[in-house]
Amino acid sequence: VATVEAVLMAGAIPVFAEIDETLCLSPEGVAAALTPTTRAVLPVHMCGAMARIDELKAFCDKNGLILIEDACQSVGASYQGKALGAFGKAGCFSFDPVKTITCGEGGAVVTDDAAVYAAAHAFADHGHDHIGNDRGAEDHLMIGANYRISELNAAVGLAQLRKLDGILETQRRNKAALKDAMQAIPGVTFRQLPDAAGDSATFLTFFIPDVEKARQAVKSLAAAGVDGCFHWFDNNWHYIRKWDHFRELKAAARLAVQTLPDCPDFRSVQLPQSDALIGRAISMQIKLGWTTEQLAQRVAATVSALKAVA
């Protein structure tokens, strides 16, 4: 929902397209949603892994569209050796407390375009151009906001960044132990990873045969002491199905898009393919602090809970 909020606050109209078994925006979904007024494509690399970013990049290049990547949940993930967030005109990352690395709060934008960098740098700090050493004498490129990261948060982030390779190694090892044990459970299949080697392994996402069994599985896992399992279909943050505030465009001030003649009625947005996938998907958080014994216990409890349902 944060991605959609950013589009709305920029005065643009978000257009929704279907996902595929990567659980990210699909090239086919984008092609089906394309209109003459489309200006950009914004995939979200969800739960630690990548969309089919090479195909989305090729589609954007062919159709003259801007590619922007939301890699907030996929710090450290890559596709064919290239970091997610580096394929488009710009990419963004989040460093809040539940992300792969954290500054306590905040995030970052990356780009290789000098004009985009200057605009982002100014917008994050009330529009200041940051030229010279007298803040009161600086010019302003635009009306901006107050999104500056503090020196303390930045110092924490730099220390965390130095640990990233070790974090990824631990997550990948823990995830592999769980996934290997779950391979033989009838009815359980796994999220498609366009490049398994580039997965940051913050989540293990798998599919259950239908939505009701997925709900049962989450309850069974919780009862077995397997925490950190999310059924996004019933979650009011990460999937559009429960975004009532968005569907009604509730805002402190009237959103500019509501005055546009081509602004759709978001209450009528239908995404049947995405519903079918998200309804069956469960994402299990992979944690760094598990001991060898805790991981073994979790593997056994997970297999037992899922066999009872799937």
C-alpha positions as CSV (number, residue, x, y, z in Angstrom):
1,V,0.0,0.0,0.0
2,A,2.9,2.4,0.6
3,T,3.8,2.1,-3.1
4,V,0.2,3.1,-4.1
5,E,0.2,6.0,-1.6
6,A,3.4,7.3,-3.3
7,V,1.7,7.2,-6.7
8,L,-1.4,9.0,-5.4
9,M,0.7,11.7,-3.6
10,A,2.5,12.4,-6.8
11,G,-0.8,13.2,-8.5
12,A,-0.8,10.1,-10.7
13,I,-3.4,7.4,-11.1
14,P,-2.4,3.9,-10.0
15,V,-3.5,1.1,-12.5
16,F,-3.5,-2.4,-11.1
17,A,-2.3,-5.4,-13.1
18,E,-2.1,-9.1,-12.3
19,I,0.7,-10.9,-10.6
20,D,2.1,-14.4,-11.4
21,E,3.6,-17.2,-9.3
22,T,6.6,-14.9,-8.5
23,L,3.9,-13.1,-6.5
24,C,5.2,-9.9,-8.3
25,L,3.8,-7.9,-11.2
26,S,3.8,-10.0,-14.3
27,P,4.8,-8.9,-17.8
28,E,1.6,-10.4,-19.2
29,G,-0.4,-8.5,-16.6
30,V,1.3,-5.2,-17.5
31,A,0.6,-5.8,-21.2
32,A,-3.1,-6.4,-20.5
33,A,-3.3,-3.2,-18.5
34,L,-1.4,-0.9,-20.8
35,T,-3.2,2.1,-22.2
36,P,-2.2,5.2,-24.2
37,T,-1.9,7.2,-20.9
38,T,0.4,4.7,-19.2
39,R,3.7,6.4,-18.3
40,A,5.5,4.1,-15.9
41,V,5.6,0.5,-14.6
42,L,6.2,-0.1,-10.9
43,P,6.9,-3.7,-9.9
44,V,7.2,-4.5,-6.2
45,H,9.8,-7.2,-5.4
46,M,7.8,-8.7,-2.6
47,C,9.0,-10.8,0.3
48,G,12.7,-10.9,-0.5
49,A,12.7,-12.0,-4.2
50,M,12.3,-10.7,-7.7
51,A,9.8,-10.1,-10.3
52,R,10.6,-11.2,-13.9
53,I,12.5,-7.9,-14.0
54,D,14.4,-8.6,-17.2
55,E,11.1,-9.1,-19.1
56,L,9.6,-6.0,-17.5
57,K,12.6,-3.9,-18.4
58,A,12.4,-5.1,-22.0
59,F,8.7,-4.3,-22.1
60,C,9.3,-0.8,-20.8
61,D,12.1,-0.1,-23.2
62,K,10.0,-1.3,-26.1
63,N,7.0,0.8,-25.1
64,G,8.8,4.0,-24.0
65,L,7.8,3.6,-20.4
66,I,9.7,4.5,-17.2
67,L,10.6,1.5,-15.0
68,I,10.6,2.2,-11.2
69,E,11.4,-0.6,-8.8
70,D,10.1,-1.0,-5.3
71,A,12.8,-3.2,-3.7
72,C,11.9,-2.2,-0.1
73,Q,11.4,-5.8,0.9
74,S,14.3,-7.2,-1.1
75,V,17.5,-5.5,0.1
76,G,20.4,-7.6,-1.0
77,A,18.4,-9.6,-3.6
78,S,19.6,-9.7,-7.2
79,Y,18.8,-11.0,-10.6
80,Q,21.6,-12.6,-12.7
81,G,24.1,-10.9,-10.4
82,K,22.6,-7.4,-10.7
83,A,21.0,-5.9,-7.6
84,L,17.2,-5.4,-7.6
85,G,16.5,-1.7,-7.7
86,A,19.2,-1.1,-10.3
87,F,17.3,-2.1,-13.4
88,G,15.0,0.9,-13.8
89,K,15.2,4.7,-13.8
90,A,15.1,4.5,-10.0
91,G,14.8,2.0,-7.2
92,C,13.8,2.3,-3.6
93,F,14.6,0.5,-0.4
94,S,13.2,0.4,3.2
95,F,15.2,0.2,6.4
96,D,12.4,0.0,8.9
97,P,12.7,-2.5,11.8
98,V,11.3,-5.5,10.0
99,K,13.5,-5.2,6.9
100,T,16.6,-7.2,6.0
101,I,18.8,-4.4,7.4
102,T,17.5,-1.5,9.4
103,C,18.3,2.1,10.3
104,G,15.5,2.0,12.9
105,E,13.4,3.8,10.2
106,G,13.8,5.4,6.8
107,G,14.8,4.3,3.4
108,A,16.8,5.1,0.3
109,V,16.5,5.8,-3.4
110,V,19.1,4.7,-5.9
111,T,19.4,5.9,-9.5
112,D,22.1,6.4,-12.2
113,D,20.2,9.4,-13.6
114,A,21.6,12.8,-12.3
115,A,18.3,14.6,-12.8
116,V,16.4,12.0,-10.9
117,Y,19.0,12.2,-8.1
118,A,18.7,16.0,-7.9
119,A,14.9,15.9,-7.8
120,A,14.8,13.1,-5.1
121,H,17.5,14.9,-3.0
122,A,15.5,18.1,-3.1
123,F,12.1,16.6,-2.6
124,A,13.2,14.8,0.6
125,D,14.3,18.1,2.1
126,H,11.6,20.8,1.5
127,G,12.9,21.3,-2.1
128,H,16.3,22.6,-1.1
129,D,18.9,22.4,-3.9
130,H,21.7,21.9,-1.4
131,I,24.1,24.1,-3.3
132,G,26.6,26.0,-1.1
133,N,27.0,25.9,2.7
134,D,24.3,28.4,3.8
135,R,21.0,26.6,4.2
136,G,19.1,29.9,4.4
137,A,20.5,31.0,1.0
138,E,19.7,27.8,-0.8
139,D,17.3,27.9,-3.7
140,H,14.4,25.5,-3.9
141,L,13.7,23.3,-7.0
142,M,10.2,22.4,-5.9
143,I,7.8,22.1,-3.0
144,G,9.2,19.2,-1.1
145,A,8.6,17.2,2.1
146,N,10.6,16.4,5.3
147,Y,12.0,12.9,4.6
148,R,15.5,13.6,5.7
149,I,17.3,10.7,7.5
150,S,19.2,11.7,10.6
151,E,22.9,11.2,11.0
152,L,22.3,8.7,13.8
153,N,20.0,6.6,11.7
154,A,22.4,6.8,8.8
155,A,25.3,5.6,11.0
156,V,23.2,2.6,12.1
157,G,22.4,1.9,8.5
158,L,26.0,1.9,7.4
159,A,26.9,-0.5,10.2
160,Q,24.1,-2.8,9.1
161,L,25.1,-2.6,5.5
162,R,28.5,-4.1,6.4
163,K,26.7,-7.1,7.9
164,L,24.4,-7.7,4.9
165,D,26.4,-10.5,3.3
166,G,26.4,-12.5,6.5
167,I,22.7,-11.8,7.0
168,L,21.9,-13.2,3.6
169,E,24.1,-16.3,4.1
170,T,22.3,-17.1,7.4
171,Q,18.8,-16.5,5.9
172,R,19.5,-18.6,2.9
173,R,20.8,-21.5,5.0
174,N,17.8,-21.4,7.3
175,K,15.4,-21.1,4.4
176,A,17.0,-24.0,2.6
177,A,16.6,-26.3,5.6
178,L,12.9,-25.5,5.8
179,K,12.2,-25.7,2.1
180,D,14.1,-29.0,1.7
181,A,12.0,-30.6,4.5
182,M,8.7,-29.3,3.0
183,Q,9.4,-30.6,-0.5
184,A,7.7,-34.0,0.1
185,I,4.5,-32.6,1.7
186,P,1.5,-33.4,-0.6
187,G,-0.2,-30.3,-1.9
188,V,2.6,-27.9,-1.0
189,T,4.2,-26.1,-3.9
190,F,6.6,-23.1,-3.9
191,R,6.7,-19.6,-5.2
192,Q,8.5,-19.2,-8.5
193,L,11.9,-17.6,-8.3
194,P,13.3,-16.2,-11.6
195,D,16.8,-16.5,-10.1
196,A,17.0,-18.6,-7.0
197,A,20.6,-17.7,-6.4
198,G,19.5,-14.0,-6.0
199,D,16.8,-14.6,-3.5
200,S,17.5,-12.7,-0.2
201,A,15.6,-15.5,1.6
202,T,13.8,-13.2,4.0
203,F,10.6,-15.3,3.5
204,L,9.8,-18.8,2.4
205,T,6.5,-18.5,0.4
206,F,4.5,-21.6,-0.5
207,F,1.1,-22.5,-1.9
208,I,-1.6,-24.6,-0.4
209,P,-4.3,-26.2,-2.7
210,D,-7.1,-23.7,-1.9
211,V,-7.9,-20.6,0.2
212,E,-9.7,-22.4,3.0
213,K,-6.9,-24.9,3.5
214,A,-4.4,-22.0,3.5
215,R,-6.4,-20.4,6.4
216,Q,-6.4,-23.8,8.2
217,A,-2.7,-24.1,7.6
218,V,-1.9,-20.7,9.2
219,K,-3.9,-21.7,12.2
220,S,-2.3,-25.1,12.4
221,L,1.2,-23.6,12.1
222,A,0.4,-21.1,14.9
223,A,-0.9,-23.8,17.1
224,A,2.3,-25.8,16.6
225,G,4.3,-22.7,17.7
226,V,5.5,-21.8,14.2
227,D,5.2,-18.0,14.3
228,G,5.7,-15.4,11.6
229,C,3.5,-17.0,9.0
230,F,1.4,-14.6,6.9
231,H,-1.7,-15.1,4.7
232,W,-1.6,-11.9,2.7
233,F,-5.1,-12.6,1.3
234,D,-6.6,-11.8,4.7
235,N,-4.0,-9.1,5.6
236,N,-5.0,-5.5,5.6
237,W,-1.7,-4.1,4.6
238,H,0.0,-5.9,1.8
239,Y,-2.9,-6.9,-0.5
240,I,-5.5,-4.7,-2.1
241,R,-8.4,-6.9,-1.1
242,K,-8.5,-5.3,2.4
243,W,-7.6,-1.7,1.5
244,D,-10.9,-0.1,2.3
245,H,-9.3,3.3,2.9
246,F,-7.7,3.2,-0.6
247,R,-10.9,2.0,-2.3
248,E,-12.7,5.0,-0.7
249,L,-9.7,7.4,-1.3
250,K,-9.9,8.5,2.3
251,A,-7.4,11.3,2.9
252,A,-6.8,14.2,5.2
253,A,-7.0,16.5,2.2
254,R,-8.7,15.9,-1.1
255,L,-6.5,13.9,-3.4
256,A,-5.8,15.6,-6.7
257,V,-6.5,12.4,-8.7
258,Q,-10.2,12.5,-7.5
259,T,-10.7,15.5,-9.7
260,L,-9.4,13.9,-12.9
261,P,-12.0,12.8,-15.4
262,D,-10.3,9.4,-16.0
263,C,-9.9,8.5,-12.3
264,P,-11.4,5.0,-11.9
265,D,-13.7,3.8,-9.2
266,F,-11.2,1.8,-7.1
267,R,-14.0,0.0,-5.4
268,S,-14.5,-1.9,-8.5
269,V,-11.0,-3.2,-9.1
270,Q,-11.0,-6.9,-9.8
271,L,-7.8,-9.1,-9.9
272,P,-9.0,-12.7,-10.2
273,Q,-5.7,-14.2,-11.1
274,S,-4.0,-12.4,-8.2
275,D,-6.7,-13.4,-5.8
276,A,-6.4,-17.0,-6.8
277,L,-2.6,-16.9,-6.1
278,I,-2.6,-14.8,-3.0
279,G,-5.5,-16.8,-1.5
280,R,-3.4,-19.9,-1.6
281,A,-0.1,-18.4,-0.6
282,I,1.5,-18.4,2.9
283,S,4.8,-16.5,3.6
284,M,6.9,-17.7,6.4
285,Q,9.4,-15.2,7.9
286,I,13.0,-16.5,8.0
287,K,14.8,-15.3,11.1
288,L,18.5,-14.8,11.8
289,G,18.5,-15.7,15.5
290,W,17.4,-19.3,15.3
291,T,19.9,-21.7,16.9
292,T,20.5,-25.1,15.3
293,E,18.2,-26.7,17.8
294,Q,15.4,-24.1,17.3
295,L,15.6,-24.5,13.5
296,A,15.4,-28.3,13.8
297,Q,12.3,-27.9,16.1
298,R,10.7,-25.4,13.6
299,V,11.3,-27.8,10.7
300,A,9.7,-30.7,12.5
301,A,6.7,-28.5,13.7
302,T,6.2,-27.1,10.2
303,V,6.1,-30.4,8.5
304,S,3.8,-31.9,11.1
305,A,1.4,-28.9,10.9
306,L,1.2,-28.8,7.1
307,K,0.8,-32.6,6.7
308,A,-2.3,-32.3,8.9
309,V,-3.9,-29.8,6.5
310,A,-2.5,-30.1,3.0
